[in-house]
Structure formats: C-alpha cells, structure tokens
Amino acid sequence: MGSLFRWSWGTTYSLKKLHREALRDREFARTGIPIGLDLIFDKFIACAYARAGRADKALETFQYRDEISSDQPGDPVSCAAVYLSLHDP
C-alpha cells in the first residue's frame, strides 16, 4: 500500500478514536522520512503518539523536531495540538 493511503487510514482510525491503529498506519506512512524534514508530518505523528498513550514518544518527537528545525519554528497551533493531545481521553 502507498504511504498516502496508509496516512489516510491513520487519519480515519484517529477520528474513530482507534489510536493504536492510527499510530501503526502513520508510522508506516512515515517510513524513510526523518523527523525535522516535514513539519506537518512531525506534528501529526507527535499527536498520534500522544493519543495512543505514548506521551514519552510524542514529547521526544516534538522536542527533537524543535531542536533540529530551529530555522523553521513550529506554529503555535501545531504546538497546542500536540500538548492538548497528551491529555485527550
């Protein structure tokens, strides 16, 4: 399956609150794309980790992204989305 297809399935799973499945498909879709290369992907994968109960990995991904992409700072909405996802039931 193509990575765009798997990313879309991940989004669908997330909307249905099937966060582990969403994370699985989003991780698959990210294969070969390092953190810091695409800030939109980084935000979505950090949210997926947070919603799947992997707060440690969400924060690690988000903080690493900030460290290596200081020339492209994240927008405030992306930051808020990740941190709110950490507390999403």
N, CA, C and O of each residue as an XYZ file, in Angstrom:
356
protein
N       0.831     -1.186      0.000
C       0.000      0.000      0.000
C       0.871      1.243      0.000
O       1.943      1.261      0.604
N       0.412      2.264     -0.669
C       1.156      3.504     -0.711
C       1.112      4.236      0.610
O       0.195      4.052      1.411
N       2.112      5.065      0.827
C       2.189      5.763      2.108
C       1.052      6.778      2.274
O       0.581      6.988      3.391
N       0.610      7.402      1.197
C      -0.506      8.337      1.311
C      -1.778      7.599      1.724
O      -2.562      8.098      2.532
N      -1.972      6.415      1.166
C      -3.122      5.594      1.530
C      -3.069      5.228      3.006
O      -4.070      5.330      3.715
N      -1.887      4.799      3.470
C      -1.759      4.416      4.881
C      -1.937      5.626      5.792
O      -2.522      5.506      6.868
N      -1.442      6.788      5.375
C      -1.622      8.004      6.171
C      -3.111      8.328      6.288
O      -3.586      8.714      7.356
N      -3.839      8.169      5.188
C      -5.281      8.429      5.193
C      -6.017      7.463      6.113
O      -6.922      7.868      6.843
N      -5.639      6.198      6.084
C      -6.240      5.229      7.002
C      -5.931      5.616      8.441
O      -6.786      5.494      9.317
N      -4.711      6.082      8.685
C      -4.352      6.532     10.026
C      -5.249      7.663     10.502
O      -5.652      7.702     11.664
N      -5.555      8.580      9.598
C      -6.450      9.684      9.939
C      -7.849      9.162     10.256
O      -8.485      9.607     11.211
N      -8.315      8.226      9.456
C      -9.636      7.642      9.688
C      -9.690      6.939     11.036
O     -10.645      7.116     11.793
N      -8.667      6.143     11.339
C      -8.618      5.458     12.630
C      -8.601      6.464     13.778
O      -9.261      6.256     14.797
N      -7.859      7.540     13.617
C      -7.775      8.549     14.669
C      -9.133      9.192     14.930
O      -9.510      9.413     16.081
N      -9.859      9.489     13.868
C     -11.187     10.084     14.026
C     -12.153      9.132     14.727
O     -13.093      9.570     15.390
N     -11.917      7.836     14.578
C     -12.767      6.842     15.236
C     -12.242      6.490     16.633
O     -12.758      5.591     17.296
N     -11.206      7.220     17.063
C     -10.567      7.015     18.357
C      -9.920      5.634     18.490
O      -9.829      5.087     19.589
N      -9.473      5.077     17.365
C      -8.695      3.834     17.349
C      -7.225      4.251     17.211
O      -6.614      4.108     16.152
N      -6.684      4.768     18.312
C      -5.405      5.458     18.259
C      -4.210      4.533     18.012
O      -3.246      4.947     17.368
N      -4.248      3.321     18.497
C      -3.131      2.405     18.225
C      -3.054      2.077     16.741
O      -1.969      2.038     16.161
N      -4.208      1.843     16.133
C      -4.250      1.552     14.707
C      -3.806      2.770     13.892
O      -3.097      2.644     12.894
N      -4.239      3.949     14.342
C      -3.842      5.183     13.674
C      -2.323      5.347     13.719
O      -1.696      5.698     12.719
N      -1.753      5.092     14.874
C      -0.305      5.217     15.023
C       0.416      4.220     14.133
O       1.409      4.569     13.495
N      -0.067      2.986     14.079
C       0.558      1.960     13.240
C       0.611      2.415     11.783
O       1.658      2.322     11.143
N      -0.507      2.903     11.258
C      -0.531      3.299      9.859
C       0.268      4.568      9.603
O       0.900      4.708      8.556
N       0.243      5.487     10.551
C       1.025      6.713     10.357
C       2.524      6.441     10.453
O       3.307      7.050      9.724
N       2.931      5.544     11.335
C       4.351      5.173     11.381
C       4.776      4.521     10.077
O       5.858      4.803      9.563
N       3.930      3.651      9.540
C       4.239      3.013      8.260
C       4.386      4.061      7.157
O       5.317      4.000      6.354
N       3.460      5.021      7.124
C       3.491      6.060      6.101
C       4.739      6.927      6.217
O       5.224      7.457      5.217
N       5.260      7.073      7.430
C       6.452      7.912      7.658
C       7.760      7.207      7.360
O       8.815      7.840      7.408
N       7.730      5.937      7.059
C       8.951      5.175      6.820
C       9.847      5.915      5.832
O       9.429      6.235      4.719
N      11.071      6.178      6.247
C      12.038      6.848      5.392
C      11.997      8.365      5.452
O      12.813      9.019      4.802
N      11.085      8.942      6.202
C      11.002     10.397      6.328
C      11.492     10.768      7.726
O      10.774     10.558      8.704
N      12.691     11.310      7.836
C      13.212     11.628      9.172
C      12.478     12.795      9.826
O      11.956     13.680      9.150
N      12.450     12.774     11.155
C      11.854     13.868     11.914
C      12.625     15.148     11.586
O      13.855     15.137     11.522
N      11.912     16.232     11.383
C      12.529     17.518     11.072
C      12.498     17.854      9.598
O      12.734     19.000      9.216
N      12.206     16.857      8.756
C      12.177     17.119      7.321
C      10.859     17.756      6.893
O      10.837     18.646      6.043
N       9.776     17.300      7.479
C       8.453     17.818      7.142
C       7.709     18.141      8.434
O       7.285     17.238      9.155
N       7.553     19.423      8.722
C       6.979     19.845      9.992
C       5.520     19.428     10.165
O       5.074     19.204     11.290
N       4.781     19.323      9.078
C       3.386     18.891      9.177
C       3.323     17.424      9.587
O       2.547     17.058     10.470
N       4.134     16.587      8.952
C       4.208     15.181      9.345
C       4.611     15.053     10.807
O       4.059     14.235     11.543
N       5.567     15.858     11.217
C       6.053     15.782     12.595
C       4.945     16.059     13.603
O       4.813     15.357     14.606
N       4.152     17.086     13.328
C       3.054     17.418     14.240
C       2.044     16.284     14.293
O       1.598     15.901     15.375
N       1.683     15.748     13.145
C       0.684     14.682     13.116
C       1.185     13.405     13.782
O       0.415     12.726     14.462
N       2.450     13.069     13.601
C       2.957     11.841     14.229
C       3.077     12.047     15.735
O       2.838     11.112     16.500
N       3.443     13.249     16.177
C       3.503     13.526     17.617
C       2.108     13.433     18.231
O       1.949     12.894     19.327
N       1.101     13.954     17.535
C      -0.287     13.833     18.024
C      -0.720     12.379     18.063
O      -1.390     11.957     19.006
N      -0.347     11.611     17.054
C      -0.715     10.189     17.021
C      -0.099      9.450     18.205
O      -0.762      8.628     18.837
N       1.166      9.740     18.508
C       1.804      9.128     19.680
C       1.063      9.502     20.961
O       0.802      8.651     21.811
N       0.729     10.783     21.085
C       0.053     11.255     22.300
C      -1.300     10.577     22.470
O      -1.632     10.117     23.562
N      -2.066     10.514     21.416
C      -3.396      9.924     21.501
C      -3.359      8.420     21.732
O      -4.308      7.849     22.268
N      -2.268      7.780     21.332
C      -2.126      6.338     21.545
C      -1.560      6.028     22.928
O      -1.271      4.874     23.244
N      -1.402      7.083     23.762
C      -0.902      6.870     25.116
C       0.607      6.837     25.221
O       1.145      6.418     26.246
N       1.298      7.268     24.187
C       2.759      7.265     24.167
C       3.277      8.686     24.350
O       3.955      9.228     23.477
N       2.950      9.285     25.495
C       3.336     10.672     25.755
C       4.843     10.866     25.673
O       5.313     11.893     25.185
N       5.600      9.884     26.149
C       7.054      9.987     26.107
C       7.556     10.131     24.670
O       8.413     10.968     24.392
N       7.031      9.328     23.773
C       7.448      9.366     22.371
C       6.931     10.630     21.685
O       7.608     11.192     20.825
N       5.726     11.079     22.067
C       5.169     12.312     21.496
C       6.061     13.504     21.836
O       6.416     14.296     20.963
N       6.415     13.618     23.103
C       7.264     14.740     23.520
C       8.659     14.638     22.917
O       9.240     15.644     22.509
N       9.191     13.430     22.864
C      10.516     13.224     22.258
C      10.510     13.663     20.797
O      11.420     14.363     20.354
N       9.492     13.254     20.053
C       9.376     13.622     18.639
C       9.237     15.124     18.484
O       9.906     15.736     17.652
N       8.376     15.707     19.278
C       8.109     17.138     19.178
C       9.329     17.959     19.576
O       9.664     18.928     18.895
N       9.994     17.594     20.656
C      11.163     18.344     21.105
C      12.343     18.167     20.149
O      13.080     19.118     19.889
N      12.521     16.958     19.630
C      13.607     16.721     18.666
C      13.374     17.553     17.413
O      14.307     18.134     16.858
N      12.124     17.605     16.976
C      11.788     18.399     15.800
C      12.154     19.858     16.016
O      12.700     20.504     15.121
N      11.853     20.382     17.207
C      12.181     21.769     17.513
C      13.692     22.003     17.526
O      14.166     23.043     17.069
N      14.442     21.038     18.048
C      15.892     21.185     18.128
C      16.538     21.253     16.755
O      17.415     22.086     16.523
N      16.111     20.382     15.837
C      16.805     20.317     14.554
C      16.221     21.239     13.498
O      16.795     21.389     12.419
N      15.094     21.852     13.794
C      14.488     22.730     12.795
C      14.319     24.138     13.344
O      13.268     24.758     13.174
N      15.349     24.636     13.997
C      15.255     25.965     14.601
C      15.060     27.054     13.547
O      14.548     28.130     13.856
N      15.464     26.780     12.305
C      15.254     27.759     11.245
C      13.810     27.746     10.736
O      13.395     28.661     10.025
N      13.038     26.702     11.103
C      11.630     26.603     10.734
C      10.812     26.332     11.993
O      10.342     25.211     12.186
N      10.633     27.325     12.843
C       9.909     27.064     14.094
C       8.473     26.628     13.838
O       7.843     27.060     12.872
N       7.971     25.779     14.705
C       6.596     25.313     14.588
C       5.616     26.432     14.903
O       5.899     27.322     15.704
N       4.478     26.371     14.268
C       3.488     27.399     14.543
C       2.806     27.100     15.874
O       2.799     25.948     16.309
N       2.239     28.097     16.524
C       1.624     27.911     17.843
C       0.471     26.908     17.837
O       0.270     26.196     18.821
N      -0.286     26.841     16.747
C      -1.406     25.911     16.671
C      -0.902     24.471     16.702
O      -1.498     23.621     17.364
N       0.190     24.191     15.992
C       0.769     22.850     15.999
C       1.244     22.478     17.395
O       1.028     21.357     17.856
N       1.883     23.413     18.053
C       2.352     23.163     19.418
C       1.177     22.851     20.331
O       1.221     21.895     21.106
N       0.139     23.648     20.240
C      -1.037     23.442     21.084
C      -1.697     22.101     20.789
O      -2.140     21.421     21.714
N      -1.772     21.708     19.527
C      -2.407     20.443     19.148
C      -1.694     19.260     19.790
O      -2.338     18.332     20.279
N      -0.371     19.294     19.788
C       0.389     18.189     20.392
C       0.151     18.142     21.890
O      -0.153     17.081     22.435
N       0.283     19.266     22.555
C       0.127     19.275     24.004
C      -1.307     18.958     24.441
O      -1.507     18.308     25.467
N      -2.300     19.407     23.681
C      -3.684     19.051     24.003
C      -3.929     17.558     23.780
O      -4.703     16.943     24.513
N      -3.282     16.980     22.788
C      -3.438     15.548     22.514
C      -2.885     14.700     23.646
O      -3.316     13.563     23.837
N      -1.948     15.233     24.385
C      -1.395     14.490     25.520
C      -2.451     14.241     26.583
O      -2.355     13.288     27.356
N      -3.458     15.102     26.619
C      -4.496     14.994     27.635
C      -5.851     14.619     27.059
O      -6.870     14.705     27.745
N      -5.863     14.200     25.792
C      -7.109     13.807     25.137
C      -7.517     12.413     25.623
O      -6.726     11.474     25.528
N      -8.734     12.267     26.138
C      -9.148     10.944     26.662
C      -9.304      9.903     25.574
O      -9.644      8.755     25.863
